[in-house]
């Protein structure tokens, strides 16, 4: 496959992804990040701010629509594919690694589906790939200016997700391990790059310092997980999840590429293979260690795949290995696309990833609006940030939505003035604690609403009268 055919393939994939991004309803987490985009800040409890900035930019271009929220995801995946192609060309000249790397990564569910859904992984993978590209240019004999570019991309990656800390770690490891890298330590550019990355990350640090280190504590608290009796189960989940997300043959080739990269880095200190090893081995080891004591979410190791796709493309294999991996990966991704767009395969709700995240929200919102209209409620409130975010995204314009969750206090959303007003309160039916009488002077359960076709998604509806301001209630943004 030549470069023009590859470019046409990525362009076609981008059009398909943009179409699905416009078609599919928002998942609760996406609605939550959309709420962030209406209260921009240097940080949030769960993540740094980049995903909110991307959504703000996308909705400025394409409106307050699903496409607007997700717009930059497919476009960034296309640009990252071009950068990955050039990375492989620079690191492994004379091989077909560029074409193979791009196709392998795009054939995975990780990018094929992940580029459609707007999460912090979208900007993280883009800036991570851009930093890998800048370092590849440096490793291939480029000027010291590429250090500065790598510093910018590393800083923006850390502004996307905290796991981007593995990026400067890997770059530092490469610099120390490779003679060509150590030579740079006598020059100013790598030190300036480190300062640039740190300066770009400083607003996130400042936000954490102003909020009792909430984000660092939440993410850092995972390090203390320790459940040795469940270690085998967690390791099985980690490996099985990666096989599923990368697709089986893509995962196998990436792991083979990791092995070759480690061997060549150890024996030869080859700058190219050492860079690929340095940007993939540390997170692999840390996630394996974490899995001995706690669950590793499937998307966490996403950062290893840009470098490993290049390494897999550089393996001395016949073309049919890459072709087989890509055909299987694209076939699995196509099934996922068709299921998301048409729901053509009837799966049990607990086994249907589309149902778990996307299905039934619109029908449930019609039930909520019918209950609000029939009771004359002045607002709809929800306990729980994801439910409040979906209500804010889905309910008709003009309906006030109030969020009740301690995490809203860490945002700049305006407080809700609802004292003495009558509204509806939604709570998960599985909750056994009573409605807080210090917040609601009266609370009468009047029914339930349900996400049809989704597992465990029934919510009790209460007619409530607000008694006082608790400090946790905020006015949710509306479209």
JONOR-V764430 format. One record per residue. SS is DSSP state (~ for helix, > for strand, _ for the rest). Layout:
# JONOR-V764430
ss: {SS & SS}
This chain:
# JONOR-V764430
ss: {_ & _ & ~ & ~ & ~ & ~ & ~ & ~ & ~ & ~ & ~ & ~ & ~ & ~ & ~ & ~ & ~ & ~ & ~ & ~ & ~ & ~ & ~ & _ & _ & _ & _ & ~ & ~ & ~ & ~ & ~ & ~ & ~ & ~ & ~ & ~ & _ & _ & _ & _ & _ & > & _ & _ & _ & _ & > & _ & ~ & ~ & ~ & ~ & ~ & ~ & ~ & ~ & ~ & ~ & ~ & ~ & ~ & _ & _ & _ & ~ & ~ & ~ & ~ & ~ & ~ & ~ & ~ & ~ & ~ & ~ & ~ & ~ & ~ & ~ & ~ & ~ & ~ & ~ & ~ & ~ & ~ & ~ & ~ & ~ & ~ & _ & _ & _ & _ & _ & ~ & ~ & ~ & ~ & ~ & ~ & ~ & ~ & ~ & ~ & ~ & _ & ~ & ~ & ~ & ~ & _ & _ & _ & _ & _ & _ & _ & ~ & ~ & ~ & ~ & ~ & ~ & ~ & ~ & ~ & ~ & ~ & ~ & ~ & ~ & ~ & ~ & ~ & ~ & ~ & ~ & _ & _ & _ & _ & _ & ~ & ~ & ~ & ~ & ~ & ~ & ~ & ~ & ~ & ~ & ~ & ~ & ~ & ~ & _ & _ & _ & ~ & ~ & ~ & ~ & ~ & ~ & ~ & ~ & ~ & ~ & ~ & ~ & ~ & ~ & ~ & ~ & _ & ~ & ~ & ~ & ~ & ~ & ~ & _ & _ & _ & _ & ~ & ~ & ~ & ~ & ~ & ~ & ~ & ~ & ~ & ~ & ~ & ~ & ~ & ~ & ~ & ~ & ~ & ~ & ~ & ~ & ~ & ~ & _ & _ & _ & ~ & ~ & ~ & ~ & ~ & ~ & ~ & ~ & ~ & ~ & ~ & _ & _ & _ & ~ & ~ & ~ & ~ & ~ & ~ & ~ & ~ & ~ & ~ & ~ & ~ & ~ & ~ & ~ & ~ & ~ & ~ & ~ & _ & ~ & ~ & ~ & ~ & ~ & ~ & ~ & ~ & ~ & ~ & ~ & ~ & ~ & ~ & ~ & ~ & ~ & ~ & ~ & ~ & ~ & _ & _ & ~ & ~ & ~ & ~ & ~ & ~ & ~ & ~ & _ & _ & ~ & ~ & ~ & ~ & ~ & ~ & ~ & ~ & ~ & ~ & ~ & _ & _ & _ & _ & _ & _ & _ & _ & ~ & ~ & ~ & ~ & ~ & ~ & ~ & ~ & ~ & ~ & ~ & ~ & ~ & ~ & _ & _ & _ & _ & _ & ~ & ~ & ~ & ~ & ~ & ~ & ~ & ~ & ~ & ~ & ~ & ~ & ~ & ~ & ~ & ~ & ~ & ~ & ~ & ~ & ~ & ~ & ~ & ~ & _ & _ & _ & _ & _ & _ & ~ & ~ & ~ & _ & ~ & ~ & ~ & ~ & ~ & _ & _ & _ & ~ & ~ & ~ & ~ & ~ & ~ & ~ & ~ & ~ & ~ & ~ & ~ & ~ & ~ & ~ & _ & _ & _ & > & > & > & > & > & _ & ~ & ~ & ~ & ~ & ~ & ~ & ~ & ~ & ~ & ~ & _ & _ & _ & _ & _ & > & > & > & > & > & _ & ~ & ~ & ~ & ~ & ~ & _ & _ & _ & _ & > & _ & _ & _ & _ & _ & _ & > & > & > & > & > & > & > & _ & _ & _ & _ & _ & _ & _ & _ & _ & _ & _ & > & > & > & > & > & > & > & > & > & > & > & _ & _ & _ & _ & _ & _ & _ & > & > & > & > & > & > & > & > & > & _ & _ & _ & _ & _ & _ & > & > & > & _ & _ & _ & _}
